[in-house]
Amino acid sequence: MRPATLLILGASGDLTSRLLLPALGQLLQREPARELRLRGAGSDRWTRKRWQDAVRTAFASADAEDAYDRVTDTDYTHADITQVDDLKQLLEPITGPVVIYFAVPPAVTVAACEALRKVKLPDDTMLALEKPFGDDEASAASLNQTLLRLVPEDHIFRVDHFLGRATTLNVLGVRFANRVVEPLWSAEHVRSVLVRFDESLALENRARYYDHAGAMVDMLQSHLLQVLAILTMEPPATLGDRDLRGAKTAALRATRIWEDNPVRFSRRARYTAGTIGDDKIPSYVDEPGVDPSRETESLAEITCEVRTSRWAGVPFTLRSGKAIVPNTAEIVVVFREVRHLPDGFGGTPGDGGVLRFSLGPDAMSLELNVNGGEDPFALHRRTLGVDLGPGRTRAYTEVLSELLDGDVTLSVGADAAEECWRILQPVRDAWRRGDVPLEEYPAGSRGPADWPTS
């Protein structure tokens, strides 16, 4: 493991305290031989002690209190990271490999990257950027060009923490390492695929970001399209960054909205007042910081097709929403019915089985048609399941491990980032024109009553 400096820009923000620092604590506890210098910078006027207390608190939240002793040095600097002079003061004292992590809003990231063009970066600098990467295909391409003027592509880590989730990574093993699955992974055997991430969390004081993004940009444009790419890519030669990222990008390049019809094959909705557990949830439009005129959706769904010989004719539905009960995060692969069922079986099997990956708690199940019981030829549905546990590490722990090792395997490639915007642009245009109605659902429900729930 190479010694490195992790410089977090936006260190006093929610992303850092809630996700990055707890994951860093877990990483250092898991890998005690790792050497790390930690630097934080932000617009808040924090003292060194307040920063160190924040790091300790975050490590403790991950049951990694002892990991703090493995940080060789840590400090915090008040800085405007869009200003060249402030960036110089941050970076000039750093020697050796450094990871610059942009835990800031997208517009600030773009401005900071432009300012970095006038700063001499330390040798072996890695840049880590959170989604959304740009706000359309053109801006993503422009940002890619800016980044390439700073460092080479293999030193750019476009973060999608879904790619570090244990269950998402398990899809690779199930797909490619099982004789009973690998030959069935095509349109010949698969009828439909659903990738869904519905959560009971409402806006949770994130209006500053979420009211500009909405469910489609927040979840579908990044996370769920990346999952689709893993599900549909051709087998890569290796799991190295070049082969894996290239295979995912090729799958995204073949992806379109079903029948090129964004009006018919996309839906949007937002929650009204309701109850989740013991909490009363206000309507989305009444949440602090929300501008109702934006018509931001809190639930989005699209149906895609992947125009390759492997997947032509299979609908891939991507859905994500907030304030929905129960929490449902899953990948559902429905197999086609058998070509011929001998006369004499009782009941109707319907589909030919369902393979389901649940993300939190992590689990995998296979629903099959079996016969037996009082009538030995009557078909029944039975489920074989395996509990994959809570996951050995947090998703961001895997991301930080790769980052600090200078490995971009679990990051999003430049082309893939642009392709994701290209796929969704027809939907965005249709929604802006008002061609797709903005429906409503009560907070704490499963979504609009006429939307399928499975």
VOGU-3710 file (C-alpha; in Angstrom, 3 decimals, decimal comma):
1> mrpatllilg> 0,000/0,000/0,000  1,352/3,381/-0,940  1,401/6,164/1,676  -0,904/8,933/0,583  -2,570/12,171/1,564  -6,351/12,404/1,408  -7,435/16,017/0,942  -11,191/16,426/1,355  -12,634/19,608/-0,141  -15,930/20,337/1,575
11> asgdltsrll> -14,708/18,663/4,732  -17,239/20,358/7,015  -20,203/19,135/4,957  -22,741/16,363/5,403  -21,227/13,971/2,862  -17,900/13,997/4,686  -19,270/13,413/8,187  -22,018/10,967/7,207  -20,265/8,819/4,605  -16,602/9,557/3,884
21> lpalgqllqr> -15,131/9,705/7,381  -16,979/6,647/8,782  -15,870/4,676/5,721  -12,305/5,916/6,154  -12,344/4,784/9,776  -13,542/1,334/8,743  -10,873/1,142/6,047  -8,051/2,013/8,446  -9,346/-0,502/10,954  -9,545/-3,185/8,269
31> eparelrlrg> -6,100/-2,339/6,848  -3,902/-1,353/9,817  -0,751/-1,274/7,669  -2,104/1,584/5,573  -0,355/4,948/6,071  -2,484/8,057/5,651  -2,284/11,791/6,083  -5,696/13,448/6,272  -6,416/17,033/5,335  -9,751/18,824/5,372
41> agsdrwtrkr> -10,705/22,136/3,772  -13,998/23,956/3,711  -15,852/27,238/3,842  -16,708/26,871/7,543  -14,256/28,420/9,981  -13,422/25,274/11,900  -10,492/24,970/14,240  -8,032/22,097/14,087  -9,587/20,676/17,265  -13,139/20,816/15,925
51> wqdavrtafa> -12,038/18,961/12,801  -10,220/16,318/14,803  -13,259/15,877/17,036  -15,418/15,437/13,933  -13,061/12,765/12,613  -13,095/10,909/15,934  -16,896/11,066/16,126  -17,269/9,755/12,583  -14,808/6,919/13,206  -16,715/5,990/16,366
61> sadaedaydr> -19,975/5,811/14,396  -18,358/3,034/12,345  -17,076/1,228/15,469  -13,567/2,221/14,424  -12,453/4,448/17,296  -8,981/2,894/17,372  -8,442/3,745/13,705  -7,902/7,402/14,576  -4,460/6,513/15,918  -3,536/5,251/12,441
71> vtdtdythad> -3,925/8,710/10,897  -0,362/9,996/10,957  -1,399/13,639/10,770  -4,631/15,548/10,251  -5,586/19,198/10,042  -8,277/21,501/8,679  -7,963/24,714/6,656  -10,590/27,357/6,050  -10,466/27,996/2,310  -12,413/29,069/-0,752
81> itqvddlkql> -11,569/26,180/-3,078  -12,635/28,133/-6,159  -9,759/30,590/-5,596  -6,309/29,871/-7,035  -4,383/31,311/-4,059  -6,325/29,225/-1,531  -5,746/26,064/-3,562  -2,032/26,801/-3,791  -1,807/27,138/-0,013  -3,563/23,802/0,373
91> lepitgpvvi> -1,531/21,847/-2,162  1,983/23,304/-2,099  2,943/21,749/1,276  1,822/18,254/0,143  4,454/15,835/-1,129  3,926/12,385/-2,563  0,677/10,858/-3,769  -2,468/12,858/-2,983  -6,150/12,159/-3,502  -8,223/15,325/-3,854
101> yfavppavtv> -11,817/14,457/-2,987  -14,475/16,971/-4,088  -17,204/16,570/-1,445  -18,914/19,731/-2,668  -21,869/20,633/-4,937  -21,298/20,043/-8,676  -21,057/23,738/-9,573  -18,343/24,248/-6,943  -16,476/21,201/-8,266  -16,450/22,665/-11,782
111> aacealrkvk> -15,211/26,046/-10,536  -12,519/24,420/-8,383  -11,277/22,310/-11,302  -10,988/25,399/-13,474  -8,970/27,096/-10,719  -6,710/24,044/-10,392  -5,491/24,626/-13,945  -3,406/27,496/-12,532  -2,000/25,402/-9,668  0,988/23,065/-9,830
121> lpddtmlale> -0,374/19,755/-8,605  1,745/17,371/-6,544  3,161/14,356/-8,351  0,748/11,424/-8,605  -2,435/13,412/-7,930  -5,789/11,587/-8,075  -9,039/13,528/-8,490  -12,262/12,092/-7,026  -15,565/13,665/-8,047  -19,061/12,937/-6,738
131> kpfgddeasa> -22,108/12,687/-8,993  -23,864/14,255/-10,733  -21,016/14,572/-13,210  -22,088/17,609/-15,190  -25,759/18,377/-15,756  -26,115/17,140/-19,345  -24,029/15,396/-22,002  -22,333/18,577/-23,208  -21,344/19,794/-19,733  -20,081/16,319/-18,816
141> aslnqtllrl> -17,909/16,298/-21,941  -16,608/19,789/-21,111  -15,749/18,766/-17,558  -13,973/15,670/-18,878  -11,785/17,891/-21,032  -11,012/20,145/-18,059  -9,999/17,183/-15,940  -7,774/15,735/-18,647  -5,840/19,010/-18,677  -5,061/18,387/-15,005
151> vpedhifrvd> -4,333/14,641/-14,798  -4,564/11,591/-17,081  -7,797/9,573/-17,275  -6,447/6,800/-15,057  -6,027/9,404/-12,287  -9,690/10,494/-12,405  -12,152/8,700/-10,129  -15,797/9,530/-10,843  -17,419/8,214/-7,703  -20,500/6,022/-7,830
161> hflgrattln> -20,665/4,308/-4,467  -23,196/1,799/-5,835  -20,258/0,188/-7,642  -18,745/-0,516/-4,216  -21,848/-2,189/-2,815  -21,243/-5,843/-1,984  -24,438/-7,019/-3,670  -23,751/-5,082/-6,859  -20,322/-6,681/-7,043  -21,870/-10,087/-6,303
171> vlgvrfanrv> -23,810/-9,791/-9,559  -20,507/-10,227/-11,393  -19,806/-13,504/-9,639  -23,305/-14,862/-10,138  -23,293/-13,893/-13,823  -19,898/-15,150/-14,839  -18,959/-17,935/-12,405  -22,045/-20,182/-12,424  -22,803/-22,660/-15,174  -26,493/-22,682/-14,243
181> veplwsaehv> -26,765/-18,888/-14,760  -24,227/-17,787/-17,376  -25,849/-19,545/-20,388  -29,283/-18,122/-19,424  -28,166/-14,491/-19,290  -29,743/-13,250/-22,523  -33,022/-12,317/-24,185  -33,572/-15,938/-25,123  -34,216/-16,772/-21,475  -34,838/-13,463/-19,648
191> rsvlvrfdes> -38,260/-11,821/-19,995  -37,723/-8,606/-18,017  -35,446/-6,895/-15,498  -36,321/-4,411/-12,746  -33,762/-2,320/-10,882  -35,444/-0,510/-8,020  -34,300/1,656/-5,118  -37,287/2,913/-3,129  -36,564/4,341/0,309  -38,681/5,522/3,224
201> lalenraryy> -36,445/8,562/3,756  -38,097/11,793/2,684  -36,213/14,946/1,683  -34,302/15,096/5,003  -33,162/18,748/4,619  -31,462/18,093/1,249  -33,534/20,570/-0,769  -30,495/22,613/-1,763  -29,275/19,711/-3,882  -32,275/17,461/-4,396
211> dhagamvdml> -34,765/20,089/-5,553  -32,468/20,792/-8,501  -31,734/17,121/-9,222  -34,862/15,111/-8,480  -35,123/11,333/-8,373  -34,116/10,814/-12,001  -30,784/12,635/-11,809  -30,093/11,674/-8,195  -30,550/7,921/-8,694  -31,375/6,781/-12,229
221> qshllqvlai> -28,832/8,840/-14,157  -25,940/7,577/-12,083  -26,471/4,613/-9,779  -29,160/2,584/-11,512  -27,779/2,991/-15,023  -24,448/1,726/-13,691  -26,228/-1,342/-12,318  -27,893/-1,821/-15,704  -24,459/-1,713/-17,334  -23,147/-4,448/-15,031
231> ltmeppatlg> -26,215/-6,579/-15,764  -26,012/-6,201/-19,546  -22,328/-5,854/-20,444  -20,533/-8,540/-22,396  -18,029/-10,641/-20,399  -14,856/-8,560/-20,012  -11,472/-10,172/-20,598  -10,425/-9,212/-17,062  -11,838/-7,327/-14,099  -9,162/-4,674/-14,526
241> drdlrgakta> -10,228/-1,074/-14,912  -9,766/-0,842/-18,691  -11,670/-4,022/-19,561  -14,443/-3,635/-16,978  -15,080/0,039/-17,664  -14,937/-0,555/-21,403  -17,537/-3,333/-21,201  -19,889/-1,171/-19,141  -19,549/1,765/-21,511  -20,324/-0,439/-24,517
251> alratriwed> -23,535/-1,601/-22,820  -24,579/1,975/-22,066  -23,833/3,006/-25,629  -26,419/0,459/-26,789  -29,066/1,622/-24,294  -32,106/3,657/-25,311  -35,491/4,512/-23,875  -37,899/1,748/-24,911  -39,139/2,319/-28,470  -37,528/5,796/-28,320
261> npvrfsrrar> -40,753/6,909/-26,660  -40,021/8,853/-23,442  -43,642/9,934/-23,042  -45,025/6,420/-22,889  -42,089/4,773/-21,130  -41,290/7,195/-18,329  -43,261/8,250/-15,257  -42,772/10,760/-12,485  -44,490/11,625/-9,218  -43,900/13,447/-5,949
271> ytagtigddk> -45,155/12,764/-2,458  -47,916/14,558/-0,628  -48,364/14,672/3,138  -48,428/11,341/4,912  -47,105/9,278/7,795  -43,993/7,100/7,950  -43,817/5,158/11,199  -44,530/7,666/13,952  -43,441/10,641/11,856  -45,771/12,972/10,022
281> ipsyvdepgv> -44,221/13,927/6,692  -45,222/17,196/4,985  -45,863/17,333/1,267  -42,715/17,608/-0,822  -43,727/21,113/-1,897  -43,948/22,174/1,762  -40,479/20,906/2,678  -38,028/23,692/3,656  -36,111/25,051/0,673  -38,332/23,544/-2,023
291> dpsretesla> -39,458/25,656/-4,977  -42,806/24,141/-6,069  -42,540/25,723/-9,505  -39,644/23,412/-10,348  -42,037/20,446/-10,330  -39,234/18,253/-9,008  -40,133/14,585/-8,865  -39,442/12,439/-5,793  -40,221/9,224/-7,699  -39,028/8,409/-11,216
301> eitcevrtsr> -39,342/5,392/-13,475  -38,092/4,675/-16,969  -38,079/1,597/-19,191  -35,015/1,020/-21,358  -33,886/-1,413/-23,998  -30,329/-2,514/-24,739  -29,971/-2,834/-28,487  -27,567/-5,750/-28,717  -28,025/-9,288/-29,934  -27,903/-10,455/-26,313
311> wagvpftlrs> -30,653/-8,209/-24,964  -32,885/-7,008/-27,825  -36,534/-7,214/-26,767  -35,984/-7,281/-22,986  -37,446/-4,317/-21,037  -35,206/-2,944/-18,283  -37,182/-0,845/-15,803  -35,311/1,542/-13,508  -37,235/3,064/-10,605  -36,347/5,071/-7,520
321> gkaivpntae> -38,367/7,127/-5,078  -38,425/8,772/-1,669  -40,949/8,558/1,191  -42,008/5,100/0,031  -42,784/2,210/2,386  -41,454/-0,411/2,582  -37,804/0,201/1,690  -37,190/-1,852/-1,427  -33,754/-1,993/-3,017  -33,454/-4,859/-5,441
331> ivvvfrevrh> -32,582/-6,265/-8,834  -35,292/-8,587/-10,180  -34,538/-10,828/-13,168  -37,662/-12,590/-14,473  -37,069/-15,605/-16,725  -39,303/-16,524/-19,630  -41,847/-19,306/-19,259  -40,792/-22,725/-20,504  -41,485/-23,443/-24,182  -43,575/-26,529/-23,436
341> lpdgfggtpg> -45,220/-27,780/-20,239  -46,405/-31,406/-20,373  -50,144/-31,923/-19,944  -51,055/-33,101/-16,487  -49,464/-30,437/-14,327  -51,913/-28,545/-12,150  -51,746/-24,815/-11,795  -50,147/-22,232/-14,067  -46,448/-21,525/-13,535  -46,481/-18,153/-15,328
351> dggvlrfslg> -42,856/-17,078/-15,654  -39,965/-19,501/-15,652  -38,502/-18,329/-12,348  -37,231/-15,149/-10,709  -33,678/-14,343/-9,614  -33,666/-11,536/-7,057  -30,795/-9,584/-5,528  -31,761/-7,540/-2,469  -29,565/-4,588/-1,522  -29,891/-4,074/2,212
361> pdamslelnv> -30,136/-6,478/3,826  -27,958/-8,103/1,207  -29,511/-11,333/-0,003  -30,122/-13,391/-3,112  -33,087/-15,617/-3,874  -34,309/-17,833/-6,701  -38,029/-18,456/-7,093  -38,827/-21,744/-8,819  -41,879/-23,721/-9,885  -41,982/-27,096/-8,093
371> nggedpfalh> -44,616/-29,772/-7,690  -45,697/-31,970/-4,788  -47,901/-31,819/-1,725  -51,362/-33,314/-1,615  -51,551/-33,263/-5,394  -48,165/-34,558/-6,579  -48,513/-32,832/-9,975  -49,742/-29,440/-8,729  -47,205/-26,678/-9,282  -46,214/-24,450/-6,377
381> rrtlgvdlgp> -43,860/-21,500/-6,035  -40,876/-22,048/-3,750  -37,955/-19,765/-2,987  -34,340/-20,752/-2,439  -32,502/-18,007/-0,591  -29,102/-17,086/0,726  -28,343/-14,317/3,219  -25,291/-12,389/2,080  -25,099/-10,521/5,365  -24,764/-6,785/5,933
391> grtraytevl> -21,740/-6,610/3,654  -18,148/-6,839/4,799  -17,563/-3,159/4,281  -19,422/0,046/3,577  -19,707/0,968/-0,086  -17,544/4,066/0,424  -14,921/1,934/2,168  -14,326/0,018/-1,065  -14,278/3,300/-2,987  -11,680/4,873/-0,672
401> selldgdvtl> -9,535/1,742/-0,715  -9,385/1,821/-4,510  -8,769/5,562/-4,520  -5,880/5,492/-2,085  -4,309/2,633/-4,040  -4,584/4,595/-7,290  -6,967/2,045/-8,845  -9,935/3,373/-10,847  -11,658/-0,003/-11,432  -14,740/0,923/-9,390
411> svgadaaeec> -15,087/4,376/-10,899  -17,171/5,632/-13,815  -15,293/6,170/-17,056  -15,453/9,426/-19,014  -17,469/7,945/-21,875  -19,889/6,230/-19,494  -20,554/9,494/-17,665  -21,523/11,148/-20,929  -23,591/8,179/-22,136  -25,763/8,237/-19,010
421> wrilqpvrda> -26,807/11,808/-19,774  -27,416/10,919/-23,418  -29,749/8,056/-22,444  -31,919/10,240/-20,223  -32,002/13,446/-22,260  -35,173/12,517/-24,213  -36,963/11,912/-20,906  -35,764/15,192/-19,458  -36,949/17,033/-22,562  -40,377/15,370/-22,423
431> wrrgdvplee> -40,771/16,218/-18,750  -39,768/19,847/-19,293  -42,371/20,153/-22,033  -44,994/18,781/-19,654  -45,675/15,773/-21,900  -45,442/13,412/-18,909  -47,805/14,300/-16,030  -46,418/14,789/-12,528  -48,453/12,367/-10,438  -48,806/12,245/-6,649
441> ypagsrgpad> -48,636/9,656/-3,890  -48,976/9,924/-0,102  -45,733/9,754/1,874  -45,568/6,328/3,469  -47,352/4,587/0,586  -45,976/2,323/-2,163  -46,296/5,117/-4,718  -49,176/6,064/-7,025  -51,965/3,497/-6,756  -51,913/2,583/-10,459
451> wpts> -48,127/1,987/-10,626  -47,005/-1,662/-10,408  -45,305/-2,522/-7,125  -43,416/-5,605/-8,266
//
